[in-house]
Amino acid sequence: MKRILLSIAVIFGTCAFAQEKKSDSTKTKNIEGVTITKQVFKKQSDRLVYDVASSPIAKGNTTFDILKQTPLLSSTDDKTLKIAGKNNVLIYINGRKSNMDAESLAQFLKNTPAENIQKIEVITVPGSEYQVESSDGIINIVLKKKMSDGLNGNMRFSNTQGKYNGSQASFSANYRKDKLGISASLSGGENIEAQTYTLKNSSVGASNESTGDIDDPNKNIGGYLNIDYQLNDKSNLALSWNTWANKSYNSTVNLFNTIITQNDAPKYTWSKNKEDSRSYNNSLNLNYELKTDSLGSKLNVNASYLNYKKFQYINNMTYNSNINRDVLGPSTQLIQDLPQVINNFSGMVDYIHKFKNDLTISVGGNYNKTKTDNDTKNDSYIFDTPPIFDPRPNHFIYDENIYGFYITAEKKFSDKFSGKLGARYEITNSLGTSDNPPANAESLKRIERNYNNFLPYLSFNYAINEKNNISYSFSSRMRRPSFWELNPVRNKLTDNNYTQNNPFVKASSNYNQELMYMYKNSYFVVLNHSYIKDAITQVPLQGYPKHPDGSTGQNLALRYIRTNFGDKQEMSAMVGIQKSFFKQYWTTNFSIGVQHNRNNGSLDIDPTTGDRFVNQKGETLTYVNNINSTSLLIQTNNTIRLDKAKTWFLGVNFFYIDKQQIELGMLRGLSSLDLSIKKNWNDWTFALNVNDVLRTNIVVIDDYQSNGNYNYVHQNQYKRNFTVSLTYNFGNQKLKKVRDIEGASESIKSRTR
C-alpha cells in the first residue's frame, strides 16, 4: 500500500523535494578541515557552507528542521528534501552517506537533535569523484569538532498531534579517549500517516471516481554505532554499523468507487484493502585511511555489505455496493505476498595527491555487486457463479554489477581563480529473470542490459573581489531505476486503478548546468538547466485495455505505468538572501524565483503486458504530455529573538509553489505557513511547532487529454499538525568524532527506497 502511495506521490518527483546520494571519501575528508568563523553562509569552491553553530536556530530543533531552513533547501511534503533546481538530494553525515532507505532516513533525521551540528554543506553539482546519479545534489552534515576527551550526548522527546497522535524519542552519545572514538545513536517512534484521496478518471462515454481514506500506522526503531581507532599518526581503521527497522501492520484503504458507462446503470463498489509490512535495513562498512604526506595526500579503502529486507502481505477486497454506500457481497479479491531482499557487496579505493603548486589529482574506482530477490505471489478470486481462482506466482531476480573509475584535477591558479576538471567511466551489466511471467509477457523471462558511459565534469570559481564571487559547473550523469521500480508487480488500489512496475526501464541520461553569483556571502543568484533523456517517471494510461490477443477488457481502467517517458528540460532562476538584521534579533533566509518545465513524451502501450488502451469506439488512446509551464517559487524562513538573554525565539516559515506541469498533469499551487516558539533554559530546550497553519499544503492534479481522457487526483495528507518537544544535552559539549568515513556501497542505497 505504501508503494501505491509512493507511486502516486510521484507528484513530488518533479516539484516536491526528494533526497540522497554519494560523496567521495577523499573529497569529504577535506570538508572538516575548513573552519568557519563568523560568517553563517559562505561560498567555497564547489559548495555552499551554512554554519549552523553560529546560527540561533539549531538548539532544540531536529536535523530535519535545520535542513528545511538551510538556504537553497526546501521540503513540501515534510518527508523529502530538494536543492533548488535539483530532483533529488543525497544526505551525508560527516562525509559518509546515510545507510537507510528514504522512509527510514526521514524518520531518522526527524528524531536526531541538531545540537551536534557544526555546519551543513550544500554541493549543488557534485564532481566526478562522487558516485551520484541524474541531477542529484549532496547535503553533507558536519558534526561539531572535538576539543577534549570525554563523553557527551543528548536526549529528545516529542509528541505530534495531527489527524492522529504520534510520538518520537532519541538518544545519542559520543565518547573520545586518546586514539579511540565511539559514537552511537538510538531513536524510534510511532505514528499513523493519514491521507484522504479523491481519484477521478474518464474517457469518452465512461468514468470512474474513487473517494475515501488511507491510514498507515508505523513503528520505527534504529540507530548506528561507529568505532574509529587511530593506528598511528598516519593511519586509521574504523567500523560502522547502521540499522533501521519499520513495522506497519494494519494499513488500510477504504475507497468508494462509482463507475459510469454509457447506456448502463451506475455501478458502485467498495475497495477495502489491508496491508501488513515490515522492513529491515542493516549495513556494515570497514574503512582504512592512510596519510601519505604532510600536504594532505591520502589513500582510502572501503569494503561494505548492505542487507535490505521488506515483506508485504496485502489483502485487496472489492465489495459490491449501492448508491447508499452499503457494503454488500464480495466481488473480487487479490491476495499479494510481495517480499524483496537486496544484498549488496561493495568496494571502493580512492587516492588523492596534493602538490605544492595548489594542484590536486584524485583517482579512484568502485565496484558494486547487487542481487535483488522478489519471490512474489498473487492469488486472484472472482466471486461469481462459479467462482474463479487465478494464482500467479512469479520469482523475479535481478543481478547488477557496476564498475566505476574516475580522475579529477583541481587547480588553484590564483587567490581569485580555481577550476576543476574530471570524468567518470562506468560499466553496467545487469540481468533480470522471471520464472513465471504474466500471459503475453514472455520477454520478461530474461532481460539483459549492458552499457558503458563516459561522464565528464567541469567547474570553475572566480572570486572577483572580497564581496563578489561567480561560479559555473557542468556535469553529466546516469539515473538508474530503483530496485523496486524494476520488480514487475502490480500494486492495486481499486479493481480498476493500480500502479505497474516495469523491468524494462532503462537508465536515463542527465546533463546539468549551474551558474551562481554571490555577493557578500549573503545575497545570491542561481541559474540552473537540466536536460533529461529517456526520463524515468510514472505515466497514467487509461481506457479499455486491449490485449495482444485482440480481446478487450470490460471495465474502464487506469494504470500508473513506471517507464521511460521521452525527454524533459527543467530551467530555474532564483534570487536569495541569508542574513541577520538588528544585531541578530532577526535572521532571515529568503528566496524567490521561477521554474520552467518542458515536457516531451508520449505512451500508448503497457510495456510489461503489451496492452493498448482504447475508447468505446475501439480507437487507441495515447497519453501525451508536451506541455510547458512556468512557475513562481517563494520560500522564507525567519527566526526572531524575543529577549536579550537569547532564551526565547519565534520562527515564521513559509513556502509557495505556483502551479506547474509535471508528468501526471497540471499540479496546482502548494503553500504552507509554519510557526514555532522555542525556550532555552540551561541544558534544556522546550519547543512548540505548528505546521501548515492555513491548511494549504494539499495536492491537486488535473490532466486533460486531446483524445477526451481526463485524470484528477486530490490528495490531503493532513499536513496541519503541532509538535511539542523537549531536548536535554549532557556531558562535555566539546566533543567530536575522530574523523569522517564514507562507505563503499553509498551509490546503491538510495535505489532501495
Secondary structure by P-SEA (a helix, b strand, c coil): caaaaaaaacccccccccccccccaaaaaaccccccccccccccccbbbbccccccccccccaaaaaaaccccccccccbbbcccccbbbbbcccccccccaaaaaaaaaacccccccbbbbbcccccccccccbbbbbbbbcccccccccccccccccccccbbbbbbbbbbbbbcccbbbbbccccccccbbbbbbbbbbccccbbbbbbbbbbbbbbbccbbbbbbccccccccbbbbbbbbbbbccbbbbbbbbbbcccccbbbbbbbbbbbbbbbbbbbbbbbbbbccccccbbbbbbbbbbbbbbbbbbbbbbbbccccccccccbbbbbbbbbbbbbbbbbbbbbbbccccbbbbbccbbbbbbbbbbbbbbbbbccccbbbbbbbbbbbbbbbbbbbbbbbbbcccccccccccbbbbbbbbbbbbcccccccccccbbbbbbbbbbbbbbcccccccccccccccbbbbbbcccccccccccccccccbbbbbccccbbbbbbbbbbbbcccccbbbbbbbbbcccbbbbbbbcbbbccccccccbbbbbbcccccccbbbbbcccccccccccccbbbbbbbbbbbbbbbbcccccccccbbbbccccbbbbbbccccbbbbbbbbbbbbbccccccbbbbbbbccccccccccccccbbbbbbbbbbbbcccbbbbbbbcccccccbbbbbbbbccbbbbbbbbbccccccccbbbbbbccccccccbbbbbcccccccccc
